[in-house]
Amino acid sequence: MIRSTGWVPPAIRRLATDSVHQVVNAAHRFVRQHPRLKRALRPVTHLVLPSIMPFRSGHIARADYERWVAEQGMITAADEAAMRADIARFPYRPLLSVVMATYETPEPYLRAAIASLQSQIYADWELCVADDGSSAPHVTRILDEIAASDPRVHVIRRPVRGHISAASNSALGLAQGAWVVLMDHDDLLPRDALYELAAEIVDHPEARIIYTDEDKIDGQDRRYSPYFKPDFDPDLLLGQNLLNHLTAYRRDLIQSVGGFREGFEGAQDHDLALRATAACGPDAVRHIPRVLYHWRQQTGTQSFSETAMARCVAVAGRAIADHLRARNVAADILPTAGIYHRIVFPVPEPAPLVSILIPTRNRADLLRVCLDGLLKQTDYPAIEVLIADNGSTEPDALALLQAVLSDPRVRVLALPGPFNFAHLTNQAAAEARGDILLLLNNDIEIIDSGWLREMVSHAIRLDIGAVGCRLLYPNGRLQHGGTVLGIGRIGGHFLVGAHREEPGPFGVLNLLRSASAVTAACLAVRRAVWQQVGGMDETNLAIAFNDVDLCLKIRKLGLRIVWTPFAELYHHESASRGHDRMGPNAARFQREADIMVARWGDILLNDPYYSPNYTLENADCTLASPPRRQPRYRTAPATNR
C-alpha cells in the first residue's frame, strides 16, 4: 500500500491549481451576471467556501492571465493616438536614461530588448549600455550596429569583467537624463512603458522613485506570472525586493547614495532600493499599477541570481542589515519562505505593559481556552487582562469569571446591557494601565507562545499605528490575512481559506507587510494612538466595521497598519454571537455598512495595498475586467498638467 506523504509534485500542483481556479472563476463570472443569485448566496459562501476551497492561494492561472492580457493589455491605434496627444500636452518632456549592463547576452534576446526600447511611443530616451567584457563577438557587433544607427544609444566597453554592480555604475556614468530607468539586457518593455513613466514624472514633480508592476515572459514570448504590486510598503521592501522591475530613479538620488555597491551582486537592485527609499522618504516613491516590464525566463542561460540563489539571499540579508543599522534599528534578519526575509524587531527591557481587552458574555468553553493560552502559554512577561463581561448569566461562565480573579493579572469589568462591541472595548480601554492595548475576541485560541512579543515589537514602532496577525480557522485554513478595502462595499479578509502553508502571491502570506486595516479580533495599538483617534465609534458602529473605521482613523494620522504572519492564532470566528449577515443581525449590518460608505467614500474603493487589477468581488486576487484603474491615456486631462 502506498502512503500519502502530503507532498505533491509542483507541476501537478500547478495543474490542479489552474484547473480549480478556472472553475472558480467561471462560477464567479456566472454569479456576477445574476445579481439576485449573488445576494442570495453571499451568506452561504461566507460560511462554506473557506472549508471546501482546495486552493485559495491568489495564484493566477496562465490561461486566465493570457485571456486577460488579450482583453485588456493590447495597445490599439486609438490608444497610441491618445498617448501621443497626451505627450503633446506635457509642459516638458523628461529625458529618460535607460541603463543596461550586457554580458554574453544571446543575440536574439539582446536585439529584442533594444527593439522593445526603440518601439516606445515616448521617444525622449537614451540607452546607456555598459558591456562587461563579453567574449562573444555578436555582442560587440550588435551594440556597434545599433549605436551607429541610433544616436540615442551610447555604449561603453569594460576591458575586464567587473560583474553587475560595476557594469551598471559604468552605464550610469553615461546617463544625461534627470531620470534613470533600470533594464536588464534580455527583458522587454511594452510600448507604453516609458510614456507611463514620463507622465507620472510630469504629474508628480515630488516623485524621486517610480516603480511598476511586472510579469514574466518565456522563451516563446508567452507572458505569465504577473506581480500586481501594492503601493509603496517599506516593511514589504525589507522582506523582498518589492520595486524590482520596472523602476526609475532620479539620477541625482542614485548619485547621492553612491550608485550600485560592489560586493552586493545578486541583490544589487534590492540594496539600491533600500538605500534610495531611505534617502528620499516614502512620500517620494510612486507606483504605477500596470504591467510595464516583461522579465524573461528560460533563456537557456541562467542569471547569477538563479545559479547562486543561496548567496543572493545572504547578500540581500546583508543589505537589509546595513539599511536597518543606518536607521539605528537593532533587528535580527532571518531567511523565510526560501528567498525572502523576516525582520525580528526588538522589544525593550523591561517590556512595556500590554492591556489585553476581551469582551465576553457566557460561553465559558471559549473564554477558558482563550485565558489558558494567555495566562499559561504566552511568554510575554508584562500583561494585564481586562475581561469586559457583558452580563453573563450561565453558571459555568460566572464560575470561570470568579476563578480567574485569583490571578493578579486579571480584572473583570461588569458591563451589562445590549451587546455593543465598540462600547465594551472602549470601556475596557479606559480602565487599562498598559502602554499597549491588545484587542482580543473571546474565541481566540493561542497556539504559539511568542505571538504577543511579535505584535508588541511592531506596535511600539513610531511609524506604526496598529498591528494585526495571522488568524486561522480551527481546520488550519486562513481566516485573516489583513483586510482589503472595498470587498462587499466595506472590506473583506485577504485570501480567506488559503492553506496554512500557502505562501500567497509572491510570498506575501509569509511576509510582514502593510494593510489598510486589520481585524479587531486580535489587534495591537499604542494607548496614545487609541486616545488620539478617540477609540471606537460605539454610537454608529456598535458591532460591524468598527475595526475598519478605527484603522482608517489611524491611517489618517499618517501612521501605517501592519499585518504579521509571525503571530499566529486560531479564531473560532463568531462562535459566541453568530454571523452578522444572517437573520436578525442583517438590518443592523446594512445600516452600519451605509454609515461607513457615507463616512469614508472613495477611500473604501482604492485600497493602496490591493491592486486595481484585482476585482472587488472578492479578496482572492481574481483579475478585474476591466481593471479598476484605467490606463492614463484614457483619462488624460484636456489641459496642460
C-alpha positions in Angstrom: 0.0 0.0 0.0 1.3 3.5 -0.9 1.0 6.0 1.9 0.5 9.7 1.1 3.3 11.9 2.3 1.3 15.1 1.8 3.8 16.2 -0.9 2.5 17.0 -4.4 4.9 17.5 -7.3 5.0 21.2 -8.3 3.9 20.5 -11.8 0.8 18.5 -10.6 0.0 21.2 -8.0 0.2 24.0 -10.6 -2.1 22.0 -12.9 -4.6 21.3 -10.1 -4.4 25.0 -9.1 -5.0 26.2 -12.6 -8.0 23.8 -13.1 -9.6 24.8 -9.8 -9.2 28.5 -10.4 -10.7 28.1 -13.9 -13.8 26.5 -12.4 -14.0 29.0 -9.6 -13.5 32.0 -11.9 -16.2 30.7 -14.2 -18.5 30.4 -11.2 -17.6 34.0 -10.1 -18.4 35.2 -13.6 -21.8 33.4 -13.7 -22.8 34.8 -10.2 -21.8 38.3 -11.1 -24.1 38.1 -14.1 -27.1 37.3 -11.8 -27.3 39.9 -9.0 -30.2 38.2 -7.2 -28.3 34.9 -7.1 -25.2 36.8 -5.8 -27.2 38.3 -2.9 -28.8 35.0 -2.1 -25.5 33.1 -2.0 -23.4 35.7 -0.1 -24.2 34.4 3.4 -23.7 30.8 2.3 -20.3 31.4 0.5 -19.1 33.4 3.6 -19.6 30.3 5.7 -18.9 27.4 3.3 -16.1 28.4 0.9 -13.3 28.6 3.5 -13.9 24.9 4.2 -14.3 23.5 0.7 -11.9 25.5 -1.4 -8.8 23.4 -2.2 -6.6 26.3 -3.3 -7.2 29.9 -2.3 -3.6 30.9 -2.9 -4.0 34.0 -5.1 -2.4 32.2 -7.9 -3.4 33.4 -11.4 -3.7 30.6 -13.9 -1.7 31.1 -17.1 -4.8 30.7 -19.2 -6.7 33.3 -17.2 -3.8 35.7 -17.5 -3.4 35.2 -21.2 -7.1 35.8 -21.7 -7.0 39.0 -19.6 -3.9 40.3 -21.4 -5.7 39.7 -24.7 -8.8 41.6 -23.5 -7.1 44.4 -21.5 -3.4 44.7 -22.4 -3.3 45.3 -26.1 -2.5 48.8 -27.4 -4.7 49.8 -30.3 -4.2 52.6 -32.8 -6.7 54.7 -30.9 -4.7 54.1 -27.7 -1.5 55.2 -29.4 -3.1 58.3 -30.8 -4.4 59.2 -27.3 -0.9 58.7 -25.8 0.7 60.9 -28.4 -1.9 63.6 -27.9 -1.2 63.4 -24.2 2.5 63.7 -24.7 1.9 66.8 -26.8 0.3 68.4 -23.8 3.2 67.8 -21.4 4.7 71.1 -20.2 8.1 69.4 -20.6 9.5 66.1 -21.7 11.9 64.5 -19.3 14.8 62.6 -20.8 14.8 59.0 -19.5 18.2 57.4 -19.4 17.7 53.6 -19.7 20.7 51.9 -18.0 21.7 48.4 -19.2 24.6 46.1 -18.5 25.3 43.4 -21.0 27.4 40.2 -20.7 27.3 37.3 -23.2 23.7 38.1 -24.0 22.2 35.7 -26.5 21.8 37.6 -29.8 18.0 37.3 -30.3 17.3 38.4 -26.7 19.7 41.4 -26.9 18.2 42.5 -30.2 14.6 42.1 -28.8 15.4 44.0 -25.7 16.8 47.0 -27.6 14.0 46.8 -30.2 11.4 47.0 -27.4 13.0 50.2 -26.3 13.2 51.6 -29.8 9.5 50.9 -30.3 8.5 53.1 -27.4 5.7 55.6 -28.0 7.5 58.1 -25.8 10.7 59.0 -27.8 12.7 61.1 -25.3 15.0 58.5 -24.1 18.6 57.4 -24.3 20.1 53.9 -23.9 23.3 53.7 -21.8 24.9 50.3 -22.2 28.0 49.0 -20.4 29.3 45.7 -21.8 31.0 43.8 -19.0 33.8 42.2 -21.0 31.7 39.9 -23.2 33.8 37.5 -25.3 31.0 36.6 -27.7 31.7 38.7 -30.8 28.0 39.2 -31.6 27.5 41.4 -28.5 30.0 43.9 -29.8 28.7 43.7 -33.3 25.1 44.3 -32.2 25.9 47.2 -30.0 28.1 48.9 -32.6 25.5 48.4 -35.2 22.7 49.9 -33.1 24.8 52.8 -31.8 25.8 53.7 -35.3 22.1 53.8 -36.5 20.5 55.4 -33.4 22.2 58.4 -31.8 20.2 57.8 -28.6 22.3 54.7 -27.9 25.6 55.1 -26.0 28.0 52.2 -25.4 31.0 51.8 -23.1 33.1 48.6 -23.0 34.7 47.4 -19.9 38.0 45.6 -20.7 37.8 43.4 -17.6 34.6 41.8 -16.2 33.6 43.6 -13.0 30.1 42.0 -12.6 26.7 43.6 -12.5 27.3 46.4 -9.9 30.5 47.7 -11.5 29.0 47.4 -15.0 25.8 49.2 -14.0 27.8 52.0 -12.5 29.7 52.3 -15.8 26.4 52.6 -17.6 25.2 55.1 -15.1 28.2 57.2 -15.9 26.9 57.7 -19.5 23.5 58.9 -18.4 22.5 62.5 -19.1 18.8 62.4 -18.2 17.3 63.6 -15.0 15.8 60.1 -14.6 17.4 56.7 -14.8 15.4 53.6 -15.8 16.9 50.2 -15.0 16.5 47.5 -17.6 18.1 44.0 -17.9 19.8 43.0 -21.1 17.3 40.3 -22.2 14.0 41.7 -20.9 11.2 43.5 -22.8 9.3 46.8 -22.3 5.8 47.1 -23.6 5.4 50.1 -26.0 3.7 52.3 -23.4 6.2 51.8 -20.6 8.2 55.0 -21.0 5.1 57.0 -21.7 3.6 56.0 -18.4 6.8 56.8 -16.6 7.1 60.2 -18.2 3.5 61.1 -17.5 4.0 60.1 -13.9 7.1 62.3 -13.6 5.2 65.2 -15.1 2.1 64.7 -12.9 4.1 64.2 -9.7 7.2 66.5 -9.6 7.8 65.5 -6.0 8.5 61.9 -7.1 12.0 60.6 -6.9 11.4 56.9 -7.4 8.7 55.3 -9.6 8.1 51.6 -9.9 5.6 49.5 -11.9 4.1 46.0 -12.0 5.8 43.3 -13.9 5.3 39.8 -15.4 7.4 37.1 -16.8 7.9 36.0 -20.4 9.2 32.6 -21.5 11.4 31.6 -24.5 8.3 31.7 -26.8 7.4 35.2 -25.6 4.4 34.0 -23.7 3.5 36.2 -20.7 2.7 34.7 -17.3 3.0 35.2 -13.5 2.1 38.9 -13.1 3.1 40.6 -9.9 0.4 43.2 -9.3 2.2 45.1 -6.5 0.9 47.2 -3.7 1.7 50.9 -3.4 5.0 51.5 -1.6 5.3 49.5 1.6 8.6 49.9 3.5 8.1 46.7 5.5 7.4 44.6 2.5 10.5 46.1 0.9 12.5 44.7 3.8 11.2 41.2 3.2 11.6 41.2 -0.6 12.7 43.5 -3.5 9.3 45.0 -4.0 10.4 47.6 -6.5 12.4 45.2 -8.8 11.1 45.8 -12.4 10.4 48.4 -13.8 12.0 51.1 -11.6 13.0 54.6 -12.4 15.2 56.8 -10.1 16.0 60.5 -10.1 19.6 60.4 -11.3 20.7 62.8 -8.6 19.2 60.5 -6.0 21.2 57.5 -7.3 24.3 59.6 -7.3 23.7 60.8 -3.7 23.6 57.3 -2.4 26.7 56.2 -4.3 25.1 54.1 -7.1 25.3 50.3 -7.0 27.5 48.8 -4.3 30.1 46.3 -5.4 30.0 43.1 -3.3 26.2 43.1 -3.4 25.9 41.3 -6.7 22.7 39.2 -6.9 20.9 41.7 -4.6 22.3 44.9 -6.0 18.8 46.2 -7.1 17.3 45.5 -3.7 20.3 47.1 -1.9 19.9 50.2 -4.1 16.1 50.3 -3.5 16.6 50.2 0.3 19.2 53.0 0.3 17.4 55.2 -2.1 13.9 54.9 -0.5 15.5 55.7 2.9 17.2 58.7 1.4 14.1 60.2 -0.3 11.4 59.0 2.1 8.2 57.1 1.4 6.2 60.0 0.1 8.6 60.4 -2.8 8.0 56.8 -4.0 5.3 56.4 -6.6 3.7 53.2 -8.0 2.1 52.7 -11.4 -0.2 49.7 -11.1 0.3 48.5 -14.7 2.5 45.7 -16.1 5.2 47.7 -17.8 8.0 45.2 -17.7 8.4 41.6 -19.1 11.1 39.7 -17.2 12.5 37.0 -19.5 12.8 33.5 -18.1 14.0 30.2 -19.6 16.5 31.8 -21.9 18.9 28.9 -21.9 21.4 30.8 -19.8 20.8 31.3 -16.1 21.4 34.6 -14.4 23.6 34.9 -11.3 20.6 35.1 -9.0 19.3 31.8 -10.5 22.6 29.9 -10.2 23.7 31.2 -6.8 20.3 31.7 -5.1 21.6 30.9 -1.6 24.3 33.5 -2.0 21.9 36.1 -3.3 19.6 35.6 -0.3 22.6 36.0 2.1 23.7 39.2 0.3 20.1 40.6 0.4 20.2 39.9 4.2 23.4 41.9 4.5 21.9 44.8 2.5 18.8 44.7 4.9 21.1 44.6 7.9 23.0 47.7 6.6 19.8 49.5 6.0 18.5 48.9 9.5 21.8 49.7 11.1 21.8 53.1 9.3 18.4 53.7 11.0 19.8 52.6 14.4 17.4 49.6 14.4 19.0 46.6 16.1 16.9 43.9 14.5 17.6 40.3 13.6 17.3 39.3 9.9 16.2 35.7 9.2 15.6 34.0 5.9 12.0 32.9 5.4 9.9 31.3 2.7 13.0 30.3 0.7 14.1 33.5 -0.9 12.6 36.2 1.4 13.5 37.6 4.8 11.9 38.1 8.2 12.8 41.1 10.3 12.7 40.4 14.1 12.4 43.9 15.7 13.5 44.2 19.3 11.3 44.6 22.4 12.8 46.9 25.0 13.7 45.7 28.5 11.7 46.0 30.6 8.9 45.0 28.2 6.0 47.5 28.1 2.8 46.5 29.8 0.2 45.2 27.5 -3.5 45.5 28.5 -5.5 42.7 26.8 -9.2 43.7 26.4 -11.7 40.8 26.0 -15.4 41.5 25.6 -17.4 38.4 26.5 -20.8 37.0 27.5 -21.3 33.5 28.7 -19.5 30.8 26.5 -17.2 29.7 29.3 -15.9 27.0 26.9 -14.4 29.6 24.6 -13.2 32.1 27.2 -11.5 29.3 29.2 -9.4 28.3 26.2 -8.5 31.9 25.5 -7.5 32.7 29.0 -5.5 29.5 29.4 -3.5 30.5 26.4 -2.9 34.0 27.6 -2.0 33.2 31.2 -0.2 29.9 30.8 1.2 29.6 27.2 2.2 33.2 26.3 5.8 34.0 27.1 5.4 37.8 27.1 6.3 38.9 30.7 4.1 42.0 31.2 0.4 41.6 30.7 -2.9 42.5 32.3 -6.2 41.0 31.2 -9.4 43.1 31.3 -12.5 41.0 30.8 -15.4 43.2 29.8 -18.3 40.9 30.9 -21.5 41.9 29.1 -23.9 40.3 31.6 -23.0 36.6 31.7 -25.7 34.5 33.4 -24.7 30.9 32.8 -23.3 29.3 36.0 -20.1 27.9 34.3 -19.3 31.4 32.9 -19.9 33.1 36.3 -17.7 30.4 38.0 -14.9 30.9 35.5 -15.0 34.7 35.9 -14.8 34.3 39.7 -12.0 31.7 39.5 -9.7 33.8 37.2 -9.7 36.7 39.7 -7.2 34.6 41.7 -4.6 35.6 39.1 -3.5 39.2 39.9 -3.1 39.9 36.2 -6.8 39.6 35.6 -9.6 42.1 36.2 -13.3 41.6 35.4 -15.4 44.6 34.5 -19.2 44.2 34.9 -20.7 45.9 31.8 -24.3 44.6 31.3 -26.6 45.8 28.6 -27.2 45.2 24.9 -24.1 43.9 23.2 -22.1 46.7 21.8 -18.5 45.6 20.9 -17.2 49.1 20.5 -18.6 50.3 23.8 -17.3 47.3 25.7 -13.9 47.8 24.2 -13.8 51.5 24.9 -14.8 50.9 28.5 -12.1 48.3 29.0 -9.5 50.6 27.3 -10.5 53.4 29.7 -9.6 51.1 32.6 -6.3 49.9 31.1 -2.9 50.7 32.6 -0.7 49.4 29.7 1.1 51.4 27.1 -0.1 48.8 24.6 -3.7 47.8 24.1 -4.4 44.4 22.7 -8.0 43.9 21.5 -8.9 40.2 21.6 -12.0 38.2 20.9 -13.0 35.6 23.5 -13.0 32.9 20.7 -9.2 33.2 20.1 -7.0 30.2 20.9 -3.3 30.7 21.5 -1.1 28.3 19.6 2.3 30.0 19.7 4.0 31.3 22.8 5.8 34.1 21.0 2.8 35.7 19.3 2.5 38.7 21.7 6.1 39.6 21.6 5.9 39.7 17.8 2.9 42.0 17.9 4.4 44.3 20.5 7.7 44.6 18.6 5.7 46.3 15.8 3.2 48.2 17.9 6.0 50.2 19.6 7.4 51.4 16.3 6.6 55.1 16.0 5.5 54.9 12.3 3.1 52.0 13.0 -0.4 52.7 14.3 -1.9 49.2 14.7 -0.8 45.6 14.2 -2.8 42.6 13.1 -1.8 38.9 12.9 -2.5 35.7 11.1 -5.7 34.1 12.2 -6.6 30.5 11.3 -9.8 28.7 11.3 -9.7 25.6 13.5 -9.2 23.5 10.4 -6.0 25.3 9.7 -7.2 27.4 6.8 -6.5 31.2 6.7 -9.2 33.3 8.3 -7.4 36.7 8.4 -4.5 37.8 6.3 -5.3 41.5 6.6 -8.4 43.4 5.5 -8.9 44.5 1.9 -11.0 47.6 1.5 -13.9 47.7 -0.9 -14.8 44.0 -0.6 -18.6 43.8 -0.1 -18.5 47.6 -0.2 -16.5 48.0 3.0 -13.8 45.3 3.4 -13.1 41.6 3.5 -10.2 39.4 4.6 -7.4 38.7 2.2 -7.2 35.1 0.8 -9.7 33.6 3.2 -9.5 29.8 3.1 -5.9 29.6 1.9 -4.0 26.6 3.2 -1.7 27.3 6.2 1.4 26.5 4.1 0.3 28.6 1.1 2.8 31.5 0.6 0.3 33.6 -1.3 1.2 35.7 -4.4 5.0 36.3 -4.3 5.2 35.1 -0.7 3.0 37.9 0.9 1.3 35.5 3.3 4.8 34.8 4.8 5.9 38.4 5.0 5.4 41.3 7.3 3.5 43.9 5.2 1.2 46.9 5.4 -2.5 46.6 5.2 -5.3 49.2 5.1 -7.0 47.6 8.0 -6.8 44.5 10.3 -9.5 42.8 12.4 -10.2 43.7 16.0 -10.4 40.0 16.8 -6.6 40.5 17.6 -5.3 44.0 17.2 -2.5 45.8 19.0 -2.3 49.6 19.2 -0.4 52.0 21.4 -2.7 53.6 24.0 -1.6 57.0 23.0 -2.7 56.4 19.4 -6.0 54.9 20.6 -6.7 58.0 22.6 -5.7 60.3 19.8 -8.3 58.9 17.5 -10.9 58.6 20.2 -11.2 54.8 20.3 -14.0 53.0 18.5 -17.3 54.6 17.3 -19.7 53.0 19.7 -22.6 55.2 18.7 -22.7 54.4 15.0 -20.7 51.2 14.6 -21.6 49.1 17.6 -20.9 45.7 16.0 -19.6 45.7 12.5 -16.8 47.7 10.8 -15.6 49.5 14.0 -12.2 48.0 13.4 -12.0 49.1 9.8 -13.1 52.6 10.9 -10.5 52.6 13.7 -7.7 51.6 11.3 -8.8 54.3 8.8 -8.8 56.9 11.5 -5.3 55.8 12.5 -4.1 55.9 8.9 -5.5 59.5 8.7 -2.8 60.4 11.3 -0.1 59.3 8.8 0.6 56.0 10.6 0.7 52.6 8.9 -1.2 49.4 9.8 0.9 46.3 9.5 0.0 42.6 9.4 2.4 39.9 10.6 2.3 36.2 9.8 4.7 35.5 12.7 2.0 35.9 15.3 -0.4 33.1 14.5 -3.6 32.1 16.4 -6.8 30.1 15.9 -10.0 32.1 15.6 -13.3 30.3 16.2 -15.0 33.1 14.2 -18.3 34.5 15.6 -18.7 31.3 17.6 -20.3 33.1 20.5 -22.5 35.5 18.7 -23.4 34.3 15.2 -22.8 35.8 11.8 -23.7 39.4 11.0 -25.1 38.9 7.6 -27.8 36.4 8.6 -31.1 36.6 10.5 -31.9 39.5 12.8 -28.4 40.9 12.5 -28.7 41.7 8.8 -30.6 45.0 9.1 -28.1 46.4 11.7 -25.2 45.2 9.5 -26.6 47.0 6.5 -27.1 50.2 8.5 -23.5 50.2 9.7 -22.3 49.5 6.2 -24.2 52.6 5.0 -22.5 54.7 7.7 -19.1 53.5 6.6 -19.8 54.3 2.9 -21.0 57.8 3.9 -18.0 58.4 6.1 -15.2 57.1 4.0 -16.5 57.3 0.4 -13.9 56.6 -2.3 -11.2 55.6 0.2 -13.0 52.3 0.5 -12.7 51.7 -3.2 -9.0 52.5 -3.5 -7.0 50.2 -1.2 -3.3 51.1 -1.8 -2.3 47.6 -0.8 -4.6 45.7 -3.1 -4.1 46.1 -6.8 -6.7 47.8 -9.0 -6.0 44.9 -11.4 -8.0 42.7 -9.0 -11.8 42.7 -8.7 -13.5 43.8 -5.6 -15.9 40.9 -5.9 -13.6 39.0 -3.6 -10.2 39.3 -1.9 -8.5 36.4 -3.6 -6.7 38.2 -6.3 -9.2 37.5 -9.1 -8.5 39.6 -12.2 -10.7 42.6 -12.8 -12.1 43.1 -16.2 -11.6 45.9 -16.9 -9.0 47.0 -14.3 -10.3 49.4 -11.8 -7.6 51.9 -12.8 -7.9 52.7 -16.4 -4.7 53.5 -18.5 -3.6 57.1 -18.1 -4.2 58.0 -21.7 -7.8 57.1 -21.5 -8.3 59.6 -18.7 -5.7 62.2 -19.7 -6.9 65.8 -19.0 -7.6 68.1 -21.8 -5.4 70.9 -20.4 -1.7 71.0 -19.6 -0.7 69.2 -16.4 
